[in-house]
């Protein structure tokens, strides 16, 4: 089946076949990352603008590296020194970038739905690099890619997502991707951060950490945002850690060969013990590496490439 999407906006929009196309294409690019010469000419002559209007380190760098490894020209937007600080709208900023003959925009924005808004007004592809608390679709793809490296398949596996679910775009995209692929997803944390209205997405909601972690194949930790303390969603970081932080004792409740994941940035000593973050069970840095391959795949496909034209995985 050919890839037909111009934009990459949400996981919720994707079919299972499209998710598989992204993962297969990412697999081919992941092999390229292990070569001595990692650069390929797939997007030579294209210009990609990284329009990041929210702070980001690893996602922005990952998209930049992915584009450069595809031989594209990359322009990264410095929001603090741009006309957005003078009141220019997102639409006008994007239209000007398009008028400058950019071939694609990678957008991170605090407003949910902003990538779709731009996609309906521009003639060039828009890739969502995280929009508010809505979705972070490339993060979900790299999370699934990493899980399948270790588990073979996520179908029938128990995936536990622990932490700040309420405000997490990663959690929403992961739930969509994993449930479509047949995984059993449990979300767990304080009731204020893990509301039951996530259940219609297909996830099991739990506030009992021991029950949630029992026999888990994967535990995905999410960052506890310090700024949430002011809103009273939990009493203190110390109390959160004492009740829901992943330590050695609680890690013993998951399967012996289960993996520990985190989209970053990590609050060491809060949502996870530092020793666990650096342990053999942690695949956090593998997620970072795989993120380049996944983003290469997404950029390549949205630029008109087809999965079958990338060298197959041996």
C-alpha positions, 0 to 999 in steps of 0.5 A: 500500500503506498503512503498517501499522507501529506502531513503527519499530525496525529497517531489517532488519524493513522491506520494500523497499516500506516503505523506499520509503514512508518515503523518498517521505513524507520527500521531501514533508516535505523540500519543506516545509522549503524553504517560508517557513512550515515547520510543518504540523498533522499531529501537532497534539494529540500529545505525543512524549517523547524518551527519550534515555538516551545522549548525543546532539546532532544526533539528539536535536535532529533528532527535536525539530525534526521533532516540532515542525514537525509541531505535536506537543508535545515533552518531552525527557527529561534522563537525568542528572536523572531517576529512572533515576539512582536505579535505576528500570528502563527498563520502569518509566520508559517505563510512567510516561511512557505513564501521563502520556498520551504518544502516542509514545516516541523511544528512544536506549539503550545496550542493543541491542534495548531499543526492541523490548523497550519496544514489546512492553510499551507500547501507544504507538508506539516509535521507535528513535533508536539502540540500542547497536551494533545499529541506527540506522534513521532515520540509514540512511533519511536516508543513503539519501535523501541518496544518491538526491538525488545519484545518482538511485538507489542500485541498482548503485552502489558504496557504501563504508563506511569506519571503525569498522564493528564497533561501528557501528549506523549501518553495520548499518542502512545495509547493510540498507537499501542491499543491499535497494535493490540497492546494492553495499556494501563495508565497509573498515578495519582487520581488527579493526574490519571482521570478515568476519562482516559478509559474511552481511549482503550487504556485501563486506569489504575491508582494502585501502583503494585497492581498496575506494575504486576507482570508488566512487560514495559513501564513507561515513566512520564516526567512530573512537572514541577510547575504542577505543584502550584496547581495542587494536583499533588501535595509535593514532589516528595510525596509523589516520589514516596507513593509513585516513584519507581525505585528498586523495590517497585521495579521488582514487581514488573517482569524480570525482563521488562524494560524501563522507558522515559521520553525525557527529560528525566527528573532523577530521584523523582519519578525514577531512581537514578540507578534504575535510569542507568541500569541495563533495564533502561532503554531510555538512550535507545529511545533517543537513537531510534527517534532519529530513524523514526523522524527520518522515516516521517520526513521521508514519507511526507516528502513523497517517499515510499516505504518500498524504496528504502533499502529493506531491513536484513 
